[in-house]
Amino acid sequence: MKKIKRILPVVFLAVVFSTNLYGKQVLVDRIVAIVNDEIITLADLERFKNLLYMDAPQMPTGPQANLQLLNQLVEKKLMLHEARALEIDVTETQLQKAVEDVLQKTANSPEDFKQALKKSGITFEEYRELMKSELIQSQLITQKVQAKISITDAEAEAYYNENIKPDEKPGARVRIQQILLPVAKNAPAGEIAEIEKRAAEVHQRLKNGEVFAKMAAAYSQGPAAKTGGDLGYFHRGEILPEIEKAAFSMAPGETSPVIRTIVGFHIIKLLDKDLTEKDRSWRDHEMDIKNLLYGQKYESTFKAWMAGLKEKAYIKINY
């Protein structure tokens, strides 16, 4: 790592003292890292940890966990330094919208949110600064990492031929999306009727043109609900008999009526149907494969880029 030319006016033996009621000095802070010409104190690290785990039931403890968090903080500092050099910034409007989006997702009023922050020992201003730094880092990563990643059809097809096709079962199969409203075992008749009514209302909205994936994300309580209810491919004998019967009798793009099973009330949409192996292609798995390959490339590209930032920076850890 290259050393900075400017000599910092602090060293790692530096500590921050305060005077207690008895006139004695007590240690309240110390420097745990230097990144270029910026110091990171133990208090900075604790504040960063509190922000990251504000809503978590518990936060990691111990020297090893703190060292990992410190390394994350060092990387964030490096990215902010790089962003400043490239004059990447966010506007007050962008920051305010990001904060409002968080408030909307948490269903908290601004005052409730500030109180939740306060309980974690964090001020609203500190939270805004963290949000601002995250937005800046996102822009930087988009420019320096994501823009350099592409997944070709040839790569996706090669992955399919090597990793998926050899293990595929022969015979007909279907790919379905599902909206599931489960019914608890021994649920009273009134509760079952209410769930069935909700299922019928969801089905009517689908008939009226609502997008299946959005309705699944909003109302389904089954697997893959958050990603649109896509359950992937099934062969005969792999899904509930009622679902299998409906799926194999439908045409791609068709939506079923409400189906009752021992699990609850289902609505399914047939995405694809293969009758023989000749009907199959890597295209059947295109999104999943490309997402997987993108994740792999992103990780390696980010690591290489971060290594470059560290190589040209001055970094000293004392933890």
Secondary structure, DSSP 8 states (H G I E B T S, - for coil): ----SS--S--TT-EEEEE-TTS-EEEEEEEEEEETTEEEEHHHHHHHHHHHTTTSSS---SHHHHHHHHHHHHHHHHHHHHHHHTT----HHHHHHHHHHHHHHHT--HHHHHHHHHHTT--HHHHHHHHHHHHHHHHHHHHHTGGG----HHHHHHHIIIIIGGG---S-EEEEEEEEEE--TT--HHHHHHHHHHHHHHHHHHHTT--HHHHHHHH--STTGGGTSEEEEEETTSS-HHHHHHHHHS-TT-B---EE-SSEEEEEEEEEEESSGGG--GGGGHHHHHHHHHHHHHHHHHHHHHHHHHHTS-EEE--
